[in-house]
């Protein structure tokens, strides 16, 4: 293949900038999701220490929370995996946009397909994140009810 400049370098970079901003946004989402994972790990470690030091305190409610933490960890990991996949596919999209501007081959369909894949992965990551946050909120509501019952006695 011979290299033919079909657009100026500035136009190619301008076309590649929109997906770059998408990568920045995805990076911020990954940062939030990893922060949630670290909180889940901290809470799970707390329960692990409690189980070693005072196993009698691991009651049915604690077991329910540990199970919820396990589900939350799984959902947060799925979210991170989907978001990272979305970012990687977006990087491929940027490379394809740049290659499309440099060679005489038309990669428009491939670029559209990779961008659609990026959106599918991003949607999967956001759904998993939504489910994790929903589960955390539901668990918190249950714990708030339990605390109010203890205050009445």
N, C-alpha and C positions, 0 to 999 in steps of 0.2 A: 504494500500500500504506500502510495506517495502522500506525503504530508502537504495538505493545502490549508492555509489559514482562511476559514470561511467567515469568521467574525474577528473583530479586533480583540486584543487581550482584555481590554477594559470591559467589553460587553460580556465576554465569557465569565469574568470574575463577578460582574453584576448578576448574572444568571445563577452563579454558584452561591451567592450570599444568602438568599432566602433559606435554602436548606441548612446553611451554617447556623443561622439564628435558631432553627428548629433543633439542631444538635445542642445548642446552649440551653434551650428550654428543657430538653430531655435530660441534660446533665443536672439541671436544678431539681427535676423530679427524682432522679436517681439519688441525689444528695438527701432529699427529704425521706425517701424510702429507706436508705441505709441508716439514717438517724432513727427511724422507727425500729429497724432491726436491732440496733444497739440497745434501745430501751427494752425490747422484748427479751434480749439476751440478759440484760441486767436483772430483769424480774425473774427469769428462769433460774439464773444463778442464785438469786435470793432464796427461791424455793428449794434449790439444791442444798444450800447451806442449812436452811431450816430443817430439811429432811434428815441431814446428818446430825445436827445439834439437838433438835427437839422433834423427833419423828411423831410424837403424839399430837403435835399441832397440825399435822397434815390430815385434815378432815375431808369430808365430802366436798365442801365448798372450795377448798384449796385444790383438790383434784380437778374440779370443774374449771378452775382458773388455769391450771397447768395445761389441761386439754385445749382450752381457748388459746393459750399462748402458743401451743404447738401448731394450731390451725393458722393463727396470725403469722407465725414465722414462715409457714409454707406459702401463704398468700403474698407476704412481703417478698419472699424469694422469687416467686413467679413474676411479681410486678417488676422487680429489678431485672430479671432475665429478659422479659419482654421489652423493657425500656432500653436495655443495652443492645438487644437485637435490632430495635428500631434505629438506634444511633448508628450502628454498624452499617445497616442497609442505607441509611441516609448518606453515610460517607461514600458508599459505592455510587449512590445517585449523583453526588457532587463530582466524583471522578468521571462518571459517564457523561455528565454535562460538559465537563472540560474536554474530554476526549472527543465528544460530538462536535465541539467547536474547532478542534484541531485537524480532524481527518475528514475525508469526503464521504464517509459512511454515515447513513442516517440512523441514529440510535434512539429516535424519539419514542418508539414503542417500548423499548427496553427501559428507558428513563421513566416512563409513565408506570410501567409494571413495578420497578423497584420503589418508586415513590408510593404506590399503592401498598406494597408490602410493608413499607415503613409505617404507613398509617394503620395497617392491620396490627402490627406489633405494638404500636403506640396505644391503640385502643385496648388491646389485651392487657398491657401494663396498667392503664388507667382503671380498667374494670377490676383487676386483681387488687390494686391499691384501694379502690372504693370498697371492695369487700372486706379488706383488712381493717380499714378505718371503721366500717359499719360493725364488724365483730368487736373491735376494741370499744366502741361506744356502747354496744349492747352489754358487754361484760362490765363496763363501768356502771351502767344503770343498775345492773343486778347487785354489784357491790355497794352502791349507794343505798339501795333498799335494805341490804343486810346491815349496814352501819346504823341506819335509823332504827332498826329493830333492837340493836344492842343498847342504844341510848335510852329506849323506853324502859328497859329493865333496871 
